[in-house]
Amino acid sequence: MARKKKKVEEKEIIYAPIDEQPITETLEQNYMPYAMSVIVSRAIPEIDGLKPAHRKLLYTMYTMGLLGGKLTKSANVVGQTMKLNPHGDSAIYETMVRLTRGNEALLHPLVESQGNFGKQYSRDMAYAASRYTEVRLDPICAELFKDINKNTVEFIDSYDGEMKEPTLLPVAFPNILINPNQGIAVGMASNICSFNLKEVCDATIACMKNENADVIKYMPAPDFSMGADLIYSESEMRKIYETGRGSFKLRAKYTYDKANNCIEINEIPYTTTVEAIIGKIMELVKANKLKEISDARDETGLDGFQIALDLKRGVDPDMLMTKLYKLTPLEDSFSCNFNILINARPMVLGVKQILQQWILFRMNCVKNGIKYDIDKKSEKLHLLTGLKKILLDIDKAIAIIRHTEKDTDVVPNLMEGFDIDEVQAEYIAEIKLRSLNKEYIINRTAEIEKLMEELEELNRILGDDNEVKNIIADQLKKIAKKYGQERKTTLISGEEITEYNETENIDDYPLTIFVTRDNYIKKISAVSLRSSTTEHKLKETDEIVQTMESTNKSELIFFSNKCVAYKMKTYDLADAKVSTMGEYLPGILGLEEDEKIVYTVVTTDYKGEMLFTFENGKMAKVALSNYETKTNRKKLIGAYGNKSPICDIRLLDEDKDVVLMSDNNRVLLVNTEKIPLKATKSTQGIQVITLRKKDAKVVKVVDKEQCTVEDIEHYRPKNIPAAGGILRGEDNQISLI
């Protein structure tokens, strides 16, 4: 029996209407809250020199009793920190690693550590897992938490409302400038270098005494945990100090071990790593651009950081280091961007402005601490004043307490009997019976006069900003004396250093360059060429299309069929012999699969003009100097016009007659003087020969002297553009040769 098919009714799908919303509203509602969260709560440091992740970690360690306490497992700290920072254990531990003494990232580490925490100068050295390492707060953290229990800073609820955490730490020194800090937010970033603690303290004291103090006299330049030399320019440094933006260069320090013919590098720029340095050196060695080094290795061990470079015999170590500074990260730049959160607003400030903001912040912390002391001493004075009143009649106080029937009436009866308030009465009622003697009361009330003097002094200090500044200055002097250390980064004048000049160390000699149709190139010295008795080694179907004489200190420009010019130094090309095939240009220049070199120029002074002839009959003339670049660029896009395929490229030392020939046997003789010189490389040029047929094109350009057409002057027009003339009689058989 056949099954009955069910009829499926097709239902019309009704889509809900789409609400259109301006993109600006979408960004404000969805993206801006995220961006502000990253800026304010994650990436940009605040005036205490800490990001929220750092502050939560350090405060957790402080509450765990790790300031002056024993070492504890890092995993324990990470777990406790998650009560304040719910971003995951790996993120918290990574934050801790950078703060440790073992990592050597900070000038004054905030966490004392035991175990492997990696190194700032190593990209590949991984830190051990948190279960293997131990930490506690470094003694300098006592200055970060100074008087934190005296309401010096504001406390807020943690993310789940279960705990309280400080919005800032009441740091007793400008930590924002002492330790380096880097952060990338949304649409902005921060990169703050570190300065010497003693110098910063001196500069801060000077700023408190005189608003117009020149801070650069006290702290001339940054100081880094990894040392190195800083190439110092006072004008550039002043720009950084005033604007909060700018850059300076750091270079490695080295010594030469004459016995082993080896350079030992002991300090490197803060911004690089040992792997980056050795990697770049070996890359140059393999490229045959660094022939002076036989080996480079990392010899870092228990004795400290060290890179060893084994030299070949006869190499000048100082000259080599000058070269390495130029070619490797042994000299590197530090870009400053002093972007700091001030009252939850990101601001790029100069050094002096940062110090002024920190002074205001620290003054507020000290004043809050004084207010706390005043409140506590006032409370104590108030209690002792009430205690003094019962000194006149202790028996009366005992009688009141003894004859009061209800416990709840004791305090009101004492208030009435001695004319004291409830707080005072409560305090007296809590005194033990054995203490209600004359000696005890006299000893306690003797503090009243001292408390009144202290309160008077505290109120005087609170009302005088100069007194508050004196307190801060005294604290800074003690901190500088206790924790200060000598500068690690040495300042050297830019005028004293020797810049590496690549061409000075290159041997210059006459040579000849050969380029073949199949894009092979040979650089053969004049000596080798004269002594050679063999013919050029070429592929069977290949032939030499260009022969150019020059010197080793010249530059090569290769024009490809893709409107691109490739540049290289002639001395970067390996010397060849006539018996070798030479270098393959697509390989050494990195050409695309269907790209080939159509013309090569060798020059030492960039004199002359480039003449470009296009298949559509246009010609363009551009000065060769347009291809000269200040930087060592390897590739120039838009080297000539791209509206029509290129037919011919040639270098003109002076204007000359050239012959253009089309594929429909038309010939035109023109002097290049009539082609105007254009300022832009990508110019389309001017029409020289008009091609009457749509599919006609220029196929050949030769010098007048190379042309075998008889009576070539017959084909010279009075003006251009011109159609040219059709080859006559016997010339028609010459076929453009």
NORRAZI-V427052 format. One record per pair of residues at least 6 apart in sequence whose ideal C-beta (glycine too) atoms are under 7 Angstrom apart, sorted by the first residue. I is the first residue (numbers start at 1). J is the second residue. If there is no record, write none. Layout:
I;J
I;J
//
This chain:
35;186
35;187
38;185
38;186
39;185
39;186
39;188
39;346
40;341
40;344
41;52
42;51
42;52
43;183
43;184
43;185
44;183
44;185
44;190
44;339
44;340
44;341
44;346
45;51
45;176
45;181
45;183
45;190
45;192
45;340
45;341
46;168
46;340
46;341
47;168
47;176
47;340
47;342
47;357
47;358
47;361
48;168
48;169
48;171
48;175
48;176
49;171
49;175
49;176
49;178
49;179
49;181
50;169
51;183
53;85
53;95
54;95
54;99
55;166
55;169
56;81
56;84
56;85
56;165
57;81
57;92
57;95
57;96
58;110
58;141
58;144
59;165
59;166
60;77
60;80
60;81
60;84
61;77
61;137
62;137
62;145
64;77
64;80
66;72
66;136
66;137
67;137
67;141
67;142
67;145
69;136
70;136
71;114
71;134
71;135
71;136
72;134
72;135
72;136
73;131
73;134
74;93
74;96
74;130
74;133
74;134
74;135
75;130
75;131
77;96
77;135
78;89
78;92
78;93
78;130
81;92
82;89
82;92
83;158
83;163
84;158
84;163
84;165
85;92
86;159
93;130
96;111
96;135
97;103
97;117
97;118
97;127
98;105
99;106
99;109
99;110
99;111
100;109
100;111
100;113
100;117
100;135
101;109
101;111
101;112
101;113
101;138
102;113
102;115
102;117
103;117
103;118
103;119
103;120
104;119
104;120
104;225
105;120
105;225
106;179
106;225
107;178
107;179
107;194
107;223
107;224
107;225
108;140
108;178
108;179
108;197
108;483
109;138
110;138
110;140
110;141
111;135
111;137
111;138
112;135
112;136
112;137
112;138
113;133
113;135
114;133
114;134
115;128
115;132
115;133
115;134
116;127
116;128
116;133
117;127
117;133
118;125
118;126
118;127
119;125
120;226
121;226
121;268
121;273
121;274
121;305
122;273
122;274
122;275
123;273
123;275
123;276
124;275
140;483
143;171
143;172
143;173
143;479
144;169
144;171
144;175
145;169
146;170
146;172
147;170
147;369
148;166
148;169
148;170
150;368
150;369
150;372
151;368
151;372
152;170
152;365
152;368
152;369
153;166
153;167
153;168
153;169
153;170
153;365
154;167
155;164
155;165
155;166
156;164
156;165
156;167
157;164
158;164
158;165
170;365
172;475
172;479
173;201
173;476
173;479
174;200
174;204
174;355
174;358
176;192
176;340
176;354
176;358
177;195
177;200
177;351
177;354
178;194
178;195
178;197
178;200
179;194
180;192
180;193
180;194
181;190
181;192
182;190
182;191
183;189
183;190
188;339
188;346
189;337
189;339
190;337
190;339
191;335
191;336
191;337
192;338
193;222
193;334
193;336
194;222
194;223
194;224
195;219
195;222
195;223
196;219
196;223
196;487
197;480
197;483
197;484
197;485
198;480
198;484
199;218
199;219
200;219
201;476
201;479
201;480
202;218
203;215
203;218
203;219
203;355
204;355
204;359
204;476
205;473
205;476
206;213
206;218
207;213
207;215
207;352
207;355
207;356
207;359
208;359
208;469
208;472
208;473
215;241
215;351
215;352
215;355
216;237
216;238
216;241
220;491
221;230
221;232
221;237
221;491
222;230
222;489
223;487
223;488
223;489
224;270
224;488
224;489
225;488
226;267
226;268
226;270
227;253
227;267
227;488
227;489
228;250
228;251
228;252
228;253
228;267
228;268
228;269
228;489
229;250
229;251
229;253
229;490
229;492
230;248
230;250
230;489
230;490
230;491
231;248
231;249
231;251
231;492
231;494
231;497
232;491
232;492
232;493
232;494
233;494
236;246
236;248
237;248
239;246
240;246
240;336
241;350
241;351
241;352
242;350
243;350
244;336
244;338
244;348
244;349
244;350
245;336
245;337
245;348
246;336
247;333
247;334
247;335
247;336
248;334
249;331
249;333
250;269
250;270
250;271
250;332
250;334
251;269
251;325
251;330
251;331
252;265
252;267
252;268
252;269
252;330
253;266
253;267
254;263
254;264
254;265
254;321
255;264
255;266
256;263
256;317
257;264
261;311
262;308
262;309
262;310
262;311
263;309
263;311
263;317
263;321
264;306
264;308
265;306
265;307
266;305
266;306
268;277
268;330
269;329
269;332
270;334
271;332
271;334
272;329
272;332
274;298
274;300
274;307
276;329
277;307
277;328
277;329
277;330
278;296
278;298
278;307
280;328
280;329
281;290
281;293
281;296
281;328
282;296
284;290
284;327
285;293
292;311
292;312
292;315
292;320
293;309
293;310
293;311
294;310
294;311
294;312
295;310
296;307
296;309
297;308
298;307
299;306
299;307
299;308
300;306
311;317
311;320
322;498
322;500
323;500
324;330
325;331
325;500
326;500
337;348
338;348
338;349
338;350
338;354
339;346
339;348
340;347
340;349
340;354
342;357
349;357
362;472
363;465
363;468
363;469
363;472
366;468
366;471
366;472
367;462
367;468
370;458
370;461
370;462
371;462
373;458
374;455
374;458
374;459
377;451
377;454
377;455
378;455
380;451
381;448
381;451
381;452
381;455
382;423
382;424
383;424
383;427
384;444
384;445
384;447
384;448
385;448
386;420
386;424
386;427
386;428
387;428
387;441
387;444
387;445
388;445
388;448
389;418
389;420
390;397
390;418
390;428
391;441
391;442
391;445
394;436
394;438
396;417
397;414
397;428
397;436
398;436
400;413
400;414
400;417
401;410
404;410
404;413
410;429
411;422
411;425
411;426
411;429
414;420
414;425
414;428
414;429
415;421
415;422
415;425
461;467
461;468
503;553
506;552
506;553
506;571
507;552
508;551
508;552
508;553
509;525
509;551
509;552
510;526
510;551
511;523
511;524
511;525
511;526
511;550
511;551
511;552
512;524
512;526
512;529
512;547
512;548
512;549
513;521
513;523
513;548
513;550
513;602
514;521
514;522
514;536
514;544
514;547
515;521
515;545
515;546
515;600
516;538
516;542
516;543
516;544
516;545
517;542
517;543
517;545
518;539
518;542
519;584
519;585
519;586
519;596
519;597
520;542
520;581
520;582
520;583
520;584
521;582
521;583
521;585
522;576
522;582
523;570
523;573
523;575
523;576
524;576
524;577
524;578
525;575
528;577
529;578
532;577
532;578
534;578
534;579
536;544
536;578
537;579
537;580
537;581
538;581
546;600
548;602
550;570
550;602
550;604
551;604
552;570
552;571
553;571
553;604
554;570
554;602
554;603
554;604
555;567
555;569
555;570
555;603
556;567
556;568
556;570
556;600
556;602
557;565
557;567
557;601
557;627
558;565
558;566
558;585
558;589
558;597
558;600
559;565
559;597
559;598
559;599
559;639
559;649
560;566
560;591
560;595
560;596
560;597
560;598
561;595
561;596
561;598
561;646
562;592
562;595
563;638
563;639
563;640
563;642
564;635
564;636
564;637
564;639
565;627
565;636
565;639
566;589
566;634
566;635
567;633
567;634
567;636
568;634
570;602
573;583
574;583
576;582
585;591
585;597
598;646
598;649
599;649
599;650
601;651
603;624
606;624
606;625
606;628
607;624
608;624
608;651
608;652
608;653
609;621
609;622
609;623
609;624
609;652
609;677
610;622
610;624
610;649
610;651
611;619
611;621
611;650
611;652
611;672
612;619
612;620
612;640
612;641
612;646
612;649
612;685
613;619
613;647
613;648
613;660
613;698
613;701
614;641
614;644
614;645
614;646
614;647
614;685
615;644
615;645
615;647
615;697
615;698
616;644
616;697
617;687
617;688
617;689
617;690
617;691
617;698
618;644
618;684
618;685
618;686
618;687
618;688
619;675
619;685
619;686
619;688
620;640
620;641
620;678
620;683
620;684
620;685
621;672
621;675
621;676
621;677
621;678
622;678
622;681
622;683
623;677
624;651
626;681
627;636
638;681
638;682
639;681
640;646
640;681
640;682
641;682
641;683
641;684
641;685
643;684
647;698
647;699
647;701
648;701
652;672
655;671
655;672
655;673
656;672
656;703
657;669
657;671
657;704
658;670
658;672
658;701
658;702
658;703
658;704
659;667
659;669
659;702
659;704
659;707
659;712
660;668
660;670
660;688
660;689
660;698
660;701
661;667
661;699
661;700
661;736
662;689
662;691
662;696
662;697
662;698
662;699
663;696
663;697
663;699
664;693
664;696
665;726
665;727
665;732
666;723
666;724
666;725
666;726
667;709
667;715
667;724
667;725
667;727
668;688
668;689
668;715
668;717
668;722
668;724
669;704
669;712
669;713
669;715
669;716
670;688
670;720
674;720
675;686
676;686
687;721
688;720
688;721
689;698
689;721
689;722
689;724
690;721
690;722
690;723
691;697
692;723
699;736
700;736
704;712
708;734
708;737
709;731
709;734
710;731
714;725
715;724
715;725
//
